[in-house]
Amino acid sequence: MLSNRTEILEEYRQANAQLATLKQEESANVQSSSATVTIEPRFGNEMNALSSKCAQLDMILEAMEASED
């Protein structure tokens, strides 16, 4: 059970790091302006998929923790 938790935690960390990288790359192209700007996300689908993955892994980790209590 512990190795399984460790693997899930590592997968969560990797997905979270990838998501942070994509968010950083996405925001690097946004420039400050007083005009209204429409942002077309280049990594929208990837970010949504990674966000969903992180949420699912987080729920699994929380359930594992609750079952240990």
N, CA, C and O atoms as a MOPAC input file, in Angstrom:
PM7 MOZYME 1SCF
protein

 N      0.82400 1    -1.19400 1     0.00000 1
 C      0.00000 1     0.00000 1     0.00000 1
 C      0.87200 1     1.26300 1     0.00000 1
 O      0.54600 1     2.25100 1    -0.65800 1
 N      1.97600 1     1.21900 1     0.74100 1
 C      2.84700 1     2.38300 1     0.84000 1
 C      3.49800 1     2.69300 1    -0.50200 1
 O      3.56200 1     3.85700 1    -0.89700 1
 N      3.98500 1     1.67300 1    -1.21000 1
 C      4.61500 1     1.92500 1    -2.50800 1
 C      3.58700 1     2.47300 1    -3.49200 1
 O      3.89800 1     3.33400 1    -4.31400 1
 N      2.36600 1     1.96700 1    -3.40200 1
 C      1.29600 1     2.45600 1    -4.25800 1
 C      1.05000 1     3.93800 1    -3.98200 1
 O      0.89600 1     4.73500 1    -4.90800 1
 N      1.01600 1     4.29200 1    -2.71600 1
 C      0.81400 1     5.69600 1    -2.32600 1
 C      1.98100 1     6.54700 1    -2.82500 1
 O      1.77900 1     7.65500 1    -3.32100 1
 N      3.18100 1     6.03200 1    -2.69300 1
 C      4.37500 1     6.75500 1    -3.13500 1
 C      4.32000 1     6.99000 1    -4.64300 1
 O      4.63900 1     8.08100 1    -5.11500 1
 N      3.91800 1     5.97300 1    -5.39200 1
 C      3.80900 1     6.10100 1    -6.84500 1
 C      2.74800 1     7.12800 1    -7.23000 1
 O      2.95900 1     7.93400 1    -8.13700 1
 N      1.61600 1     7.10000 1    -6.54600 1
 C      0.53900 1     8.04600 1    -6.83400 1
 C      0.98800 1     9.46200 1    -6.49200 1
 O      0.72400 1    10.40300 1    -7.24100 1
 N      1.66200 1     9.60700 1    -5.36400 1
 C      2.16000 1    10.91800 1    -4.95700 1
 C      3.17000 1    11.45800 1    -5.96700 1
 O      3.15200 1    12.64300 1    -6.29800 1
 N      4.03900 1    10.59500 1    -6.44600 1
 C      5.02400 1    11.01700 1    -7.45300 1
 C      4.33300 1    11.41800 1    -8.75700 1
 O      4.70600 1    12.41000 1    -9.38200 1
 N      3.33200 1    10.64900 1    -9.15900 1
 C      2.58000 1    10.97100 1   -10.37700 1
 C      1.86800 1    12.32600 1   -10.20900 1
 O      1.81200 1    13.13100 1   -11.13800 1
 N      1.32900 1    12.55600 1    -9.00600 1
 C      0.67100 1    13.83100 1    -8.70700 1
 C      1.66300 1    14.98800 1    -8.80100 1
 O      1.36800 1    16.02400 1    -9.39800 1
 N      2.82900 1    14.80400 1    -8.21200 1
 C      3.85200 1    15.85700 1    -8.25100 1
 C      4.28000 1    16.17100 1    -9.68100 1
 O      4.45200 1    17.33700 1   -10.03800 1
 N      4.45100 1    15.13900 1   -10.49300 1
 C      4.86100 1    15.34400 1   -11.88400 1
 C      3.78600 1    16.08000 1   -12.68000 1
 O      4.08400 1    17.00500 1   -13.43500 1
 N      2.53700 1    15.66000 1   -12.50300 1
 C      1.43600 1    16.31800 1   -13.21600 1
 C      1.30800 1    17.76800 1   -12.77300 1
 O      1.07500 1    18.65600 1   -13.59400 1
 N      1.46000 1    18.00600 1   -11.48100 1
 C      1.37000 1    19.36000 1   -10.94900 1
 C      2.51000 1    20.23400 1   -11.48100 1
 O      2.30000 1    21.40600 1   -11.79300 1
 N      3.69900 1    19.67200 1   -11.58200 1
 C      4.84700 1    20.40700 1   -12.11700 1
 C      4.63100 1    20.73300 1   -13.59400 1
 O      4.93400 1    21.84100 1   -14.03700 1
 N      4.11000 1    19.77400 1   -14.35500 1
 C      3.82200 1    20.01700 1   -15.77400 1
 C      2.78600 1    21.12200 1   -15.92300 1
 O      2.91300 1    21.99300 1   -16.78400 1
 N      1.76200 1    21.08000 1   -15.08000 1
 C      0.71700 1    22.09200 1   -15.12700 1
 C      1.28800 1    23.47100 1   -14.81000 1
 O      0.96100 1    24.44900 1   -15.48300 1
 N      2.12700 1    23.55100 1   -13.80500 1
 C      2.75500 1    24.82900 1   -13.44000 1
 C      3.60800 1    25.36300 1   -14.58500 1
 O      3.60800 1    26.56400 1   -14.85600 1
 N      4.32600 1    24.48100 1   -15.25000 1
 C      5.16600 1    24.88400 1   -16.38500 1
 C      4.31000 1    25.43700 1   -17.52500 1
 O      4.63200 1    26.47200 1   -18.10900 1
 N      3.22000 1    24.73700 1   -17.83400 1
 C      2.33800 1    25.20800 1   -18.90900 1
 C      1.71500 1    26.55200 1   -18.55800 1
 O      1.61000 1    27.43000 1   -19.41400 1
 N      1.30400 1    26.71500 1   -17.31400 1
 C      0.72200 1    27.98700 1   -16.88200 1
 C      1.74000 1    29.11300 1   -17.00600 1
 O      1.41100 1    30.22200 1   -17.42700 1
 N      2.96700 1    28.81400 1   -16.63900 1
 C      4.02200 1    29.82700 1   -16.72800 1
 C      4.28200 1    30.20200 1   -18.18500 1
 O      4.40600 1    31.38200 1   -18.51300 1
 N      4.36300 1    29.19300 1   -19.05900 1
 C      4.58300 1    29.46600 1   -20.48400 1
 C      3.42400 1    30.25500 1   -21.07000 1
 O      3.62100 1    31.16100 1   -21.87900 1
 N      2.21000 1    29.90100 1   -20.65500 1
 C      1.01400 1    30.58400 1   -21.15300 1
 C      1.01500 1    32.04900 1   -20.72700 1
 O      0.71600 1    32.93200 1   -21.53100 1
 N      1.34900 1    32.30600 1   -19.47600 1
 C      1.30300 1    33.68100 1   -18.97600 1
 C      2.48600 1    34.51600 1   -19.46300 1
 O      2.41800 1    35.74500 1   -19.43600 1
 N      3.55600 1    33.88000 1   -19.90400 1
 C      4.72900 1    34.61500 1   -20.39400 1
 C      4.40400 1    35.42600 1   -21.63900 1
 O      5.06200 1    36.42600 1   -21.92600 1
 N      3.39500 1    34.99600 1   -22.37000 1
 C      3.02900 1    35.67600 1   -23.61100 1
 C      2.01100 1    36.78800 1   -23.41900 1
 O      1.71200 1    37.52000 1   -24.36300 1
 N      1.47200 1    36.92500 1   -22.21200 1
 C      0.47600 1    37.95500 1   -21.93800 1
 C      1.20800 1    39.23900 1   -21.56800 1
 O      2.08800 1    39.24800 1   -20.70700 1
 N      0.82900 1    40.30800 1   -22.22800 1
 C      1.47800 1    41.58400 1   -21.96200 1
 C      0.47300 1    42.54900 1   -21.35300 1
 O     -0.69600 1    42.57800 1   -21.73700 1
 N      0.94600 1    43.32900 1   -20.40900 1
 C      0.10300 1    44.29000 1   -19.71000 1
 C     -0.32500 1    45.40700 1   -20.65900 1
 O      0.46500 1    45.89500 1   -21.46800 1
 N     -1.59400 1    45.80000 1   -20.54000 1
 C     -2.12900 1    46.83500 1   -21.40800 1
 C     -3.41000 1    47.38000 1   -20.78700 1
 O     -4.05900 1    46.70500 1   -19.98900 1
 N     -3.76100 1    48.59000 1   -21.15500 1
 C     -5.01500 1    49.15400 1   -20.65200 1
 C     -6.20100 1    48.71600 1   -21.52200 1
 O     -7.35500 1    48.87500 1   -21.12700 1
 N     -5.91700 1    48.17700 1   -22.68100 1
 C     -6.96800 1    47.71300 1   -23.58100 1
 C     -7.41700 1    46.30500 1   -23.18600 1
 O     -6.67700 1    45.55400 1   -22.55000 1
 N     -8.62900 1    45.97200 1   -23.57200 1
 C     -9.13500 1    44.62000 1   -23.32700 1
 C     -8.39500 1    43.64700 1   -24.23000 1
 O     -8.25200 1    43.87800 1   -25.43100 1
 N     -7.93200 1    42.57000 1   -23.64200 1
 C     -7.16300 1    41.58000 1   -24.39600 1
 C     -7.87400 1    40.23700 1   -24.31700 1
 O     -8.28600 1    39.81000 1   -23.23900 1
 N     -8.01400 1    39.58300 1   -25.43800 1
 C     -8.55100 1    38.23100 1   -25.46700 1
 C     -7.37800 1    37.27500 1   -25.52200 1
 O     -6.54600 1    37.33800 1   -26.42700 1
 N     -7.32500 1    36.39300 1   -24.54300 1
 C     -6.22100 1    35.43900 1   -24.48300 1
 C     -6.68700 1    34.12100 1   -25.09600 1
 O     -7.68200 1    33.53900 1   -24.66500 1
 N     -5.97900 1    33.67800 1   -26.07200 1
 C     -6.25700 1    32.38300 1   -26.69200 1
 C     -5.25900 1    31.38400 1   -26.13500 1
 O     -4.09000 1    31.39900 1   -26.52200 1
 N     -5.69500 1    30.52400 1   -25.24100 1
 C     -4.74000 1    29.59100 1   -24.63600 1
 C     -4.18200 1    28.59300 1   -25.64700 1
 O     -4.91800 1    27.95600 1   -26.40000 1
 N     -2.86300 1    28.48000 1   -25.63700 1
 C     -2.20600 1    27.51200 1   -26.51200 1
 C     -2.22800 1    26.12400 1   -25.89200 1
 O     -2.20800 1    25.11800 1   -26.60200 1
 N     -2.27100 1    26.07100 1   -24.56300 1
 C     -2.17800 1    24.79200 1   -23.86400 1
 C     -3.46200 1    24.46500 1   -23.10400 1
 O     -3.43500 1    23.69300 1   -22.14500 1
 N     -4.57700 1    25.04500 1   -23.52300 1
 C     -5.84200 1    24.87000 1   -22.80200 1
 C     -6.22800 1    23.42300 1   -22.56000 1
 O     -6.54400 1    23.04500 1   -21.43100 1
 N     -6.20600 1    22.60900 1   -23.60700 1
 C     -6.60500 1    21.20600 1   -23.45800 1
 C     -5.65500 1    20.44900 1   -22.53900 1
 O     -6.08600 1    19.66500 1   -21.69400 1
 N     -4.36900 1    20.69000 1   -22.71200 1
 C     -3.37600 1    20.02900 1   -21.86300 1
 C     -3.54700 1    20.44200 1   -20.40900 1
 O     -3.47700 1    19.60800 1   -19.50600 1
 N     -3.77200 1    21.73600 1   -20.18800 1
 C     -3.94100 1    22.21900 1   -18.81400 1
 C     -5.20200 1    21.65000 1   -18.18500 1
 O     -5.19900 1    21.29200 1   -17.00700 1
 N     -6.28100 1    21.56100 1   -18.95700 1
 C     -7.51500 1    20.95800 1   -18.43300 1
 C     -7.30200 1    19.49700 1   -18.07200 1
 O     -7.75200 1    19.03800 1   -17.02200 1
 N     -6.61600 1    18.77000 1   -18.94000 1
 C     -6.36000 1    17.35200 1   -18.68600 1
 C     -5.48700 1    17.17300 1   -17.43800 1
 O     -5.75500 1    16.30500 1   -16.60700 1
 N     -4.44400 1    17.99600 1   -17.31400 1
 C     -3.56900 1    17.89900 1   -16.14800 1
 C     -4.29300 1    18.31600 1   -14.86600 1
 O     -4.07000 1    17.72700 1   -13.80800 1
 N     -5.14800 1    19.31900 1   -14.95500 1
 C     -5.92800 1    19.74400 1   -13.78500 1
 C     -6.84900 1    18.61900 1   -13.32800 1
 O     -6.97100 1    18.35600 1   -12.13100 1
 N     -7.49300 1    17.96300 1   -14.27700 1
 C     -8.37300 1    16.83400 1   -13.94100 1
 C     -7.57900 1    15.69200 1   -13.31900 1
 O     -8.00400 1    15.08400 1   -12.33600 1
 N     -6.42200 1    15.41200 1   -13.90700 1
 C     -5.57400 1    14.33900 1   -13.38600 1
 C     -5.13700 1    14.64600 1   -11.95300 1
 O     -5.18400 1    13.77300 1   -11.08600 1
 N     -4.71500 1    15.88600 1   -11.70800 1
 C     -4.29300 1    16.28400 1   -10.36000 1
 C     -5.45100 1    16.15000 1    -9.37200 1
 O     -5.26500 1    15.67600 1    -8.25100 1
 N     -6.63800 1    16.56700 1    -9.78900 1
 C     -7.80600 1    16.48100 1    -8.91000 1
 C     -8.12800 1    15.02500 1    -8.57800 1
 O     -8.43400 1    14.70400 1    -7.42900 1
 N     -8.06000 1    14.14400 1    -9.57700 1
 C     -8.33600 1    12.72400 1    -9.34400 1
 C     -7.29700 1    12.10500 1    -8.42300 1
 O     -7.64200 1    11.36900 1    -7.49900 1
 N     -6.03100 1    12.40000 1    -8.67200 1
 C     -4.96400 1    11.85200 1    -7.83200 1
 C     -5.06400 1    12.38300 1    -6.41000 1
 O     -4.80200 1    11.65600 1    -5.45200 1
 N     -5.44300 1    13.65300 1    -6.27200 1
 C     -5.61800 1    14.24300 1    -4.94900 1
 C     -6.73200 1    13.52800 1    -4.19200 1
 O     -6.59200 1    13.24900 1    -3.00100 1
 N     -7.84000 1    13.22900 1    -4.87500 1
 C     -8.94200 1    12.50100 1    -4.22700 1
 C     -8.50300 1    11.11000 1    -3.80000 1
 O     -8.86500 1    10.64700 1    -2.71800 1
 N     -7.72500 1    10.44200 1    -4.64300 1
 C     -7.23000 1     9.10600 1    -4.30600 1
 C     -6.33800 1     9.17400 1    -3.07400 1
 O     -6.46700 1     8.35900 1    -2.16100 1
 N     -5.43100 1    10.15000 1    -3.05100 1
 C     -4.53200 1    10.29900 1    -1.90600 1
 C     -5.30700 1    10.61300 1    -0.62700 1
 O     -4.98800 1    10.08400 1     0.43700 1
 N     -6.32300 1    11.47000 1    -0.72800 1
 C     -7.15300 1    11.78800 1     0.43800 1
 C     -7.90300 1    10.55500 1     0.92900 1
 O     -8.00600 1    10.32900 1     2.13500 1
 N     -8.42800 1     9.75600 1    -0.00200 1
 C     -9.14100 1     8.53100 1     0.37800 1
 C     -8.20400 1     7.54000 1     1.05000 1
 O     -8.57800 1     6.88200 1     2.02100 1
 N     -6.98100 1     7.43500 1     0.52800 1
 C     -5.98600 1     6.53300 1     1.13100 1
 C     -5.65200 1     6.99000 1     2.55200 1
 O     -5.53800 1     6.17700 1     3.46900 1
 N     -5.50000 1     8.29800 1     2.71400 1
 C     -5.19200 1     8.84200 1     4.03000 1
 C     -6.33700 1     8.61400 1     5.00700 1
 O     -6.11000 1     8.27100 1     6.16700 1
 N     -7.56900 1     8.80600 1     4.53700 1
 C     -8.73900 1     8.60100 1     5.38700 1
 C     -8.87300 1     7.14100 1     5.80400 1
 O     -9.28100 1     6.85000 1     6.92900 1
 N     -8.53300 1     6.22700 1     4.90600 1
 C     -8.65800 1     4.80900 1     5.24200 1
 C     -7.57800 1     4.36300 1     6.23500 1
 O     -7.72900 1     3.34200 1     6.90500 1
 N     -6.49400 1     5.13100 1     6.32600 1
 C     -5.43500 1     4.80000 1     7.26800 1
 C     -5.77600 1     5.26500 1     8.69000 1
 O     -5.25200 1     4.72800 1     9.66600 1
 N     -6.65200 1     6.25900 1     8.79800 1
 C     -7.01700 1     6.80900 1    10.11800 1
 C     -7.83800 1     5.85100 1    10.94300 1
 O     -8.21600 1     6.17400 1    12.07000 1

